[in-house]
């Protein structure tokens, strides 16, 4: 496990993001290949994930055929029935599963975006770094205009100020600055009740938002269903959901208009693809949360991948940055997951 400090101050309606605890797993095979996977927490719980891997999950992999990724994931999952579904288990599963997918791609000589589906090489990018809740209105406008000048097609603003009027004024200022042909998303980080979210959605409807993200706690499916029925703004959920079944329930009940499945929190690439294809069956797009370095390849792999979120967090431990061309993130084309890890910097930040 290593600590990676944030590159800029990040605040939302519920918390501050101070550091990323990043858990790395390497899986070696008898034919000389090594795959690297990772997962993350926002500041706490990393040692619990590490212990789950060391004491329970990784011993299950010893002696297995690494090519049989579905069988390996199921064996890992079945060995943790007492702690599933849960975030610690999901994060641990993800780190191991990403390592297996890295091996799969390396053995095939293919990049992840192609081996996972191969729909297209690049996907639109939106920025979150200029939209944090502590920024004042002028800073929000400046950040949005900077992103627009780069050719990026959208930005996300955090909402959840003490009053809905303040949120509306901030969004209005950005919309006035960027004009009508630019996507604005808002994110409440699970801070509202259904009644308050319905009220604030009504205040925000005049600004033609691309989506309203995590308005309510993720377990409140009924509240999201009520909200989705009350507003034309698409409701985005998924970063705090840890099973394919949870996504199925949201989609069946019409409670999600955008799926934001996080590859680390869902348990890896294996279940991530299941969620993406499930969403496609409901004619819903996928715009995953965070982790742009891996999500660019996954969004590029599936036909309903819509957006990648720009929050740079791995630059301190990688030797290459995300490629961005004409407002689109470009998936790496080298075999494997495509992340160029800086082993020296990883070792220098090792804390457990």
C-alpha positions as CSV (number, residue, x, y, z in Angstrom):
1,X,0.0,0.0,0.0
2,X,1.2,3.5,-0.8
3,X,-0.1,7.0,0.0
4,X,-0.6,9.4,-2.9
5,X,-1.4,13.0,-1.8
6,X,-4.0,14.9,-3.7
7,X,-2.8,17.4,-6.3
8,X,-5.3,20.0,-5.3
9,X,-7.8,20.7,-2.5
10,X,-10.9,18.7,-3.1
11,X,-14.1,19.2,-1.1
12,X,-17.7,18.2,-1.6
13,X,-20.9,18.3,0.5
14,X,-19.8,15.4,2.7
15,X,-16.0,15.3,3.0
16,X,-12.6,16.4,1.9
17,X,-10.3,14.2,-0.2
18,X,-6.9,14.4,1.5
19,X,-5.0,11.4,0.2
20,X,-5.5,8.3,-1.8
21,X,-4.5,5.0,-0.1
22,X,-3.6,2.8,-3.1
23,X,-3.3,-0.9,-2.8
24,X,-1.2,-2.7,-5.4
25,X,-1.2,-6.4,-6.2
26,X,1.2,-8.2,-8.5
27,X,0.4,-11.7,-9.8
28,X,3.2,-13.8,-11.4
29,X,2.7,-16.8,-13.6
30,X,4.9,-19.8,-14.4
31,X,5.4,-18.6,-18.0
32,X,7.3,-15.5,-16.7
33,X,4.5,-12.8,-16.9
34,X,3.6,-10.4,-14.1
35,X,0.3,-8.6,-13.9
36,X,-0.3,-5.5,-11.8
37,X,-3.6,-4.5,-10.3
38,X,-4.7,-1.8,-7.9
39,X,-7.6,-0.4,-5.8
40,X,-8.0,2.7,-3.7
41,X,-9.6,4.4,-0.7
42,X,-10.1,8.1,0.0
43,X,-7.9,8.2,3.1
44,X,-9.1,5.4,5.3
45,X,-9.5,1.6,5.2
46,X,-6.5,0.8,3.0
47,X,-4.9,-1.5,5.6
48,X,-8.2,-3.5,5.9
49,X,-8.1,-4.1,2.1
50,X,-4.5,-5.1,2.3
51,X,-5.2,-7.6,5.1
52,X,-8.1,-9.0,3.2
53,X,-5.9,-9.7,0.2
54,X,-2.9,-11.1,2.2
55,X,-4.9,-13.3,4.6
56,X,-7.8,-14.5,2.5
57,X,-7.9,-13.7,-1.2
58,X,-4.4,-14.0,-2.7
59,X,-3.9,-17.6,-1.3
60,X,-6.9,-18.6,-3.3
61,X,-5.1,-17.6,-6.5
62,X,-2.0,-19.8,-5.9
63,X,-1.9,-22.6,-8.4
64,X,-4.9,-21.5,-10.5
65,X,-4.8,-20.9,-14.3
66,X,-4.6,-17.1,-14.7
67,X,-6.2,-17.3,-18.1
68,X,-9.5,-18.3,-16.5
69,X,-10.4,-14.9,-15.2
70,X,-14.1,-15.5,-14.6
71,X,-13.4,-18.7,-12.7
72,X,-10.7,-16.9,-10.6
73,X,-13.0,-14.0,-9.8
74,X,-15.8,-16.4,-8.7
75,X,-13.4,-18.4,-6.5
76,X,-12.3,-15.2,-4.8
77,X,-15.8,-14.0,-4.3
78,X,-17.0,-17.3,-3.0
79,X,-14.2,-17.4,-0.5
80,X,-15.5,-14.1,1.0
81,X,-19.2,-14.8,1.3
82,X,-19.2,-13.7,5.0
83,X,-18.1,-10.2,4.0
84,X,-19.9,-9.7,0.7
85,X,-21.4,-7.5,-0.6
86,X,-19.2,-4.9,1.0
87,X,-16.7,-2.2,0.1
88,X,-13.6,-3.7,1.7
89,X,-14.2,-7.0,0.0
90,X,-15.0,-5.3,-3.3
91,X,-11.8,-3.2,-3.3
92,X,-9.7,-6.3,-2.5
93,X,-11.4,-8.2,-5.3
94,X,-10.7,-5.4,-7.7
95,X,-7.0,-5.2,-7.0
96,X,-6.6,-8.9,-7.7
97,X,-9.0,-8.9,-10.7
98,X,-7.1,-6.0,-12.4
99,X,-3.9,-7.9,-12.1
100,X,-5.5,-10.9,-13.8
101,X,-6.8,-8.7,-16.6
102,X,-3.3,-7.2,-17.0
103,X,-1.9,-10.7,-17.4
104,X,-4.7,-11.5,-19.9
105,X,-3.9,-8.5,-22.0
106,X,-0.2,-9.0,-21.8
107,X,-0.5,-12.7,-22.8
108,X,-2.7,-11.8,-25.8
109,X,-0.5,-8.8,-26.8
110,X,-3.5,-6.5,-26.8
111,X,-4.5,-3.3,-24.9
112,X,-7.4,-3.5,-22.4
113,X,-9.7,-1.3,-24.5
114,X,-9.6,-3.8,-27.4
115,X,-9.6,-7.0,-25.4
116,X,-12.5,-5.9,-23.2
117,X,-14.7,-5.0,-26.2
118,X,-12.9,-2.7,-28.6
119,X,-15.7,-0.3,-29.5
120,X,-13.5,2.9,-30.1
121,X,-10.1,4.2,-29.1
122,X,-11.1,7.6,-27.6
123,X,-14.0,9.0,-25.5
124,X,-15.1,12.5,-24.4
125,X,-13.6,14.0,-21.3
126,X,-15.2,16.2,-18.6
127,X,-13.4,18.0,-15.8
128,X,-14.2,17.9,-12.1
129,X,-11.0,19.6,-10.8
130,X,-12.5,23.1,-11.3
131,X,-15.8,22.4,-9.7
132,X,-15.1,21.7,-6.0
133,X,-17.5,23.0,-3.4
134,X,-15.1,25.3,-1.6
135,X,-14.4,27.3,-4.8
136,X,-16.2,30.6,-5.1
137,X,-18.5,31.5,-8.0
138,X,-15.8,33.3,-9.9
139,X,-13.4,30.4,-9.6
140,X,-16.1,28.0,-10.8
141,X,-16.6,30.2,-13.9
142,X,-12.9,30.5,-14.6
143,X,-12.4,26.7,-14.3
144,X,-15.3,26.0,-16.7
145,X,-14.0,28.5,-19.2
146,X,-10.5,27.0,-19.0
147,X,-11.9,23.5,-19.7
148,X,-14.0,24.9,-22.6
149,X,-10.9,26.6,-24.1
150,X,-9.1,23.2,-24.0
151,X,-11.9,21.8,-26.2
152,X,-13.3,19.6,-23.4
153,X,-17.1,19.2,-23.8
154,X,-18.2,19.5,-20.1
155,X,-17.5,20.2,-16.5
156,X,-18.9,19.0,-13.2
157,X,-19.8,21.3,-10.3
158,X,-20.3,20.2,-6.7
159,X,-23.6,21.2,-5.1
160,X,-24.8,21.0,-1.5
161,X,-24.5,24.6,-0.3
162,X,-26.6,25.5,2.7
163,X,-29.4,26.8,0.4
164,X,-30.6,25.7,-2.9
165,X,-30.6,29.3,-4.1
166,X,-26.8,29.4,-3.6
167,X,-26.4,26.2,-5.7
168,X,-28.6,27.6,-8.4
169,X,-26.7,30.9,-8.5
170,X,-23.4,29.1,-8.9
171,X,-24.7,26.9,-11.7
172,X,-26.4,29.8,-13.4
173,X,-23.1,31.8,-13.5
174,X,-21.3,28.9,-15.1
175,X,-24.1,28.4,-17.7
176,X,-24.1,32.1,-18.6
177,X,-20.3,31.9,-19.1
178,X,-20.1,28.7,-21.2
179,X,-23.2,29.1,-23.3
180,X,-25.8,26.4,-24.1
181,X,-23.7,23.9,-26.1
182,X,-21.5,22.8,-23.2
183,X,-22.3,20.0,-20.7
184,X,-22.7,20.9,-17.0
185,X,-23.1,18.1,-14.5
186,X,-23.8,18.6,-10.7
187,X,-22.8,16.2,-7.9
188,X,-24.4,16.3,-4.4
189,X,-22.3,13.4,-3.0
190,X,-25.3,11.7,-1.3
191,X,-26.0,14.7,0.9
192,X,-29.7,15.2,0.4
193,X,-33.1,13.7,1.3
194,X,-35.4,12.8,-1.5
195,X,-37.6,15.8,-0.7
196,X,-34.7,18.3,-0.8
197,X,-33.2,16.7,-3.9
198,X,-36.6,17.1,-5.7
199,X,-36.7,20.8,-4.6
200,X,-33.2,21.5,-5.7
201,X,-33.6,19.7,-9.0
202,X,-36.5,22.1,-9.8
203,X,-34.2,25.1,-9.1
204,X,-31.6,23.6,-11.4
205,X,-33.8,22.5,-14.3
206,X,-33.5,25.9,-16.2
207,X,-29.8,25.3,-16.7
208,X,-30.1,22.1,-18.9
209,X,-27.9,19.9,-16.8
210,X,-26.3,16.7,-18.2
211,X,-27.0,14.9,-15.0
212,X,-27.6,15.2,-11.2
213,X,-25.1,12.9,-9.5
214,X,-25.5,11.0,-6.2
215,X,-28.3,13.3,-4.8
216,X,-29.2,10.7,-2.1
217,X,-27.5,7.9,-0.1
218,X,-26.9,5.0,-2.5
219,X,-29.1,2.6,-0.5
220,X,-32.2,4.8,-1.0
221,X,-33.4,3.3,-4.2
222,X,-37.0,4.4,-3.6
223,X,-35.9,8.0,-3.1
224,X,-33.9,8.0,-6.4
225,X,-37.0,6.5,-8.1
226,X,-39.2,9.3,-6.8
227,X,-36.6,11.9,-7.9
228,X,-36.1,10.5,-11.3
229,X,-39.9,10.6,-11.8
230,X,-40.0,14.2,-10.6
231,X,-37.4,15.9,-12.8
232,X,-36.2,15.7,-16.5
233,X,-32.6,15.9,-15.3
234,X,-30.9,12.5,-15.7
235,X,-30.1,11.0,-12.3
236,X,-26.5,9.6,-12.1
237,X,-25.6,6.9,-9.6
238,X,-23.1,4.1,-9.1
239,X,-19.8,5.2,-7.5
240,X,-21.0,4.0,-4.1
241,X,-22.5,0.7,-5.3
242,X,-20.7,-2.6,-4.8
243,X,-22.7,-5.3,-6.7
244,X,-24.2,-6.0,-10.1
245,X,-27.5,-6.7,-8.4
246,X,-27.6,-3.2,-6.9
247,X,-27.3,-1.7,-10.4
248,X,-30.0,-4.1,-11.7
249,X,-32.4,-2.9,-9.0
250,X,-31.8,0.8,-9.9
251,X,-32.2,0.1,-13.6
252,X,-35.4,-2.0,-13.3
253,X,-37.0,0.7,-11.2
254,X,-36.1,3.6,-13.5
255,X,-34.1,5.2,-10.8
256,X,-30.9,5.7,-12.8
257,X,-30.4,7.6,-16.0
258,X,-26.6,7.5,-16.0
259,X,-24.5,4.6,-14.6
260,X,-21.3,5.6,-12.9
261,X,-19.9,2.2,-12.0
262,X,-16.4,2.5,-10.4
263,X,-14.1,-0.4,-11.4
264,X,-12.4,-0.5,-8.0
265,X,-15.6,-0.3,-5.9
266,X,-17.5,-2.9,-8.0
267,X,-14.8,-5.5,-7.6
268,X,-12.8,-5.3,-10.8
269,X,-13.0,-5.3,-14.5
270,X,-14.9,-8.6,-14.6
271,X,-18.1,-7.2,-12.8
272,X,-17.6,-3.8,-14.3
273,X,-18.2,-5.1,-17.8
274,X,-21.3,-7.0,-16.5
275,X,-22.7,-3.7,-15.2
276,X,-21.9,-1.9,-18.4
277,X,-23.6,-4.5,-20.5
278,X,-26.6,-4.5,-18.1
279,X,-26.9,-0.7,-18.6
280,X,-26.7,-1.2,-22.4
281,X,-29.7,-3.6,-22.2
282,X,-31.6,-0.8,-20.5
283,X,-30.4,1.8,-23.1
284,X,-28.5,3.7,-20.4
285,X,-25.0,5.2,-20.8
286,X,-21.9,4.6,-18.6
287,X,-19.9,7.5,-17.2
288,X,-17.7,5.9,-14.5
289,X,-16.5,7.6,-11.4
290,X,-12.9,8.7,-11.0
291,X,-9.9,6.5,-11.9
292,X,-9.5,8.0,-15.4
293,X,-6.3,6.1,-16.0
294,X,-8.1,2.8,-16.1
295,X,-11.6,3.9,-17.0
296,X,-10.5,5.4,-20.3
297,X,-9.9,1.9,-21.6
298,X,-13.1,0.5,-20.2
299,X,-15.3,3.3,-21.5
300,X,-13.6,2.9,-24.9
301,X,-14.4,-0.8,-24.8
302,X,-18.2,-0.6,-24.6
303,X,-20.7,0.9,-27.0
304,X,-22.6,2.8,-24.3
305,X,-19.5,4.4,-22.7
306,X,-20.2,8.1,-22.7
307,X,-17.7,10.1,-20.6
308,X,-14.4,9.8,-18.7
309,X,-14.0,12.0,-15.6
310,X,-10.8,14.1,-15.4
311,X,-9.4,14.0,-11.9
312,X,-5.6,13.4,-12.1
313,X,-4.4,11.4,-9.1
314,X,-1.7,8.9,-10.3
315,X,0.8,11.3,-11.9
316,X,3.1,11.0,-8.9
317,X,3.5,7.2,-9.4
318,X,3.3,7.0,-13.3
319,X,5.7,7.9,-16.0
320,X,3.1,8.9,-18.6
321,X,0.0,11.1,-18.4
322,X,-3.4,10.4,-19.8
323,X,-3.4,11.3,-23.5
324,X,-6.0,14.0,-24.4
325,X,-6.7,15.0,-28.0
326,X,-9.5,17.4,-29.1
327,X,-11.4,17.1,-25.8
328,X,-11.2,13.3,-25.9
329,X,-9.2,10.9,-23.6
330,X,-7.3,8.4,-25.7
331,X,-7.0,4.8,-24.5
332,X,-3.4,3.5,-24.3
333,X,-2.6,1.0,-27.1
334,X,0.2,-1.0,-25.4
335,X,-0.6,-4.5,-24.2
336,X,-1.9,-4.7,-20.7
337,X,-3.9,-2.2,-18.7
338,X,-1.9,0.6,-20.2
339,X,-0.8,2.4,-17.0
340,X,3.0,3.1,-17.0
341,X,3.8,2.7,-13.3
342,X,6.9,4.4,-11.8
343,X,8.1,1.6,-9.6
344,X,10.7,3.8,-7.8
345,X,8.0,6.3,-6.8
346,X,5.7,3.6,-5.7
347,X,8.4,2.1,-3.5
348,X,9.2,5.5,-2.1
349,X,5.6,6.0,-0.9
350,X,5.1,2.5,0.5
351,X,3.5,2.7,4.0
352,X,2.5,-0.9,4.6
